[in-house]
Amino acid sequence: WTIPIVLIVVCFAAYLVARHHRRANLSSGAQPGQLAPEFSLKDLRGQTINLVDYRGKVLLLNFWATWCEPCRQEIPEFIQLQNTNPNLQIVGISLDDSEEPVHTFYNQFKMYLNR
């Protein structure tokens, strides 16, 4: 019984080490001076937004949801910040399950699509 138990412990330890290294690599993120990875997404009009479209601007990605109370409090401040800083672009990415509440939220808070 000793050999199977030792093999199980060694396999489990190898799994934990590999998992730790993978997490460390994923959490390292971008380094100073390194460009963010390219990505794209669709806006409320169905048009594609590419990260490269905002090169040269300060870009703030805001992950939010219509049901999130702190989000409801910060959105008006983000709108004001966006309106007063021409070199800043705030892109909100909704975590809602459907578009309907996002459109309602967009109209309620007078958000605008700026590019």
Phi, psi and omega per residue, in radians:
W1 nan -0.342 -3.062
T2 -1.151 -0.777 -3.094
I3 -1.118 -0.829 3.101
P4 -1.059 -0.673 3.133
I5 -1.144 -0.764 3.116
V6 -1.083 -0.743 3.112
L7 -1.085 -0.720 3.106
I8 -1.112 -0.768 3.138
V9 -1.121 -0.737 3.136
V10 -1.134 -0.762 3.114
C11 -1.094 -0.750 3.134
F12 -1.127 -0.720 3.121
A13 -1.124 -0.716 3.110
A14 -1.104 -0.698 3.093
Y15 -1.060 -0.811 -3.129
L16 -1.098 -0.715 3.132
V17 -1.135 -0.795 3.126
A18 -1.088 -0.718 3.124
R19 -1.104 -0.737 3.124
H20 -1.094 -0.790 3.139
H21 -1.134 -0.678 3.117
R22 -1.127 -0.767 3.102
R23 -1.120 -0.697 3.129
A24 -1.097 -0.695 3.123
N25 -1.210 -0.651 3.138
L26 -1.237 -0.594 -3.062
S27 -1.504 -0.108 -3.086
S28 -1.185 -0.518 3.065
G29 1.107 -2.949 -3.136
A30 -1.316 2.555 3.102
Q31 -1.681 2.742 3.109
P32 -0.940 2.331 3.140
G33 1.486 -0.154 3.132
Q34 -1.585 2.384 3.128
L35 -1.265 2.564 3.071
A36 -1.181 2.664 3.112
P37 -1.157 2.593 3.134
E38 -1.220 2.458 3.006
F39 -2.735 2.861 3.097
S40 -2.485 2.780 3.101
L41 -2.679 2.953 -3.132
K42 -1.716 2.452 3.058
D43 -1.567 -3.073 -3.096
L44 -1.130 -0.359 3.107
R45 -1.572 -0.030 -3.128
G46 1.503 0.106 3.131
Q47 -1.517 2.579 -3.114
T48 -1.398 2.311 3.030
I49 -1.881 2.205 3.090
N50 -1.918 2.455 3.115
L51 -0.985 -0.650 -3.112
V52 -1.091 -0.387 3.112
D53 -1.070 -0.353 -3.062
Y54 -1.905 0.220 3.122
R55 -1.024 2.364 -3.112
G56 1.666 -0.173 3.083
K57 -1.928 2.795 2.967
V58 -1.408 2.158 -3.076
L59 -1.974 2.202 3.078
L60 -1.986 2.055 3.063
L61 -1.629 2.161 -3.113
N62 -2.027 1.976 3.075
F63 -1.580 2.129 -3.013
W64 -2.536 3.053 3.077
A65 -2.620 2.654 -3.103
T66 -1.165 -0.450 -3.115
W67 -1.531 -0.032 -3.075
C68 -1.568 1.965 -3.101
E69 -1.104 -0.770 3.076
P70 -1.056 -0.574 3.095
C71 -1.122 -0.740 3.131
R72 -1.071 -0.540 3.135
Q73 -1.384 -0.613 -3.058
E74 -1.499 -0.427 -3.090
I75 -0.994 -0.843 3.108
P76 -1.027 -0.618 3.101
E77 -1.195 -0.682 3.077
F78 -1.118 -0.693 3.121
I79 -1.082 -0.787 3.124
Q80 -1.122 -0.750 3.113
L81 -1.063 -0.763 3.109
Q82 -1.069 -0.744 -3.092
N83 -1.217 -0.422 -3.076
T84 -1.785 -0.040 -3.115
N85 -2.264 1.675 -3.062
P86 -1.135 -0.369 -3.133
N87 -1.594 0.077 -3.132
L88 -1.895 2.354 3.014
Q89 -2.187 2.119 3.088
I90 -1.803 2.177 3.102
V91 -2.017 2.038 3.114
G92 -1.603 2.328 3.118
I93 -2.053 1.926 -3.078
S94 -1.343 2.441 3.081
L95 -1.752 0.181 3.116
D96 -1.157 2.712 -3.136
D97 -1.366 -0.383 -3.133
S98 -2.441 2.917 -3.093
E99 -1.423 -0.460 -3.036
E100 -0.952 -0.904 3.132
P101 -1.145 -0.478 3.132
V102 -1.194 -0.739 3.100
H103 -1.094 -0.736 3.116
T104 -1.085 -0.797 3.124
F105 -1.068 -0.778 3.132
Y106 -0.993 -0.801 3.131
N107 -1.227 -0.706 -3.115
Q108 -1.100 -0.723 -3.071
F109 -1.665 0.072 3.102
K110 0.940 0.790 3.065
M111 -1.350 2.725 3.131
Y112 -2.366 2.683 3.096
L113 -1.669 2.015 -3.061
N114 -2.106 2.215 3.038
R115 -2.517 nan nan
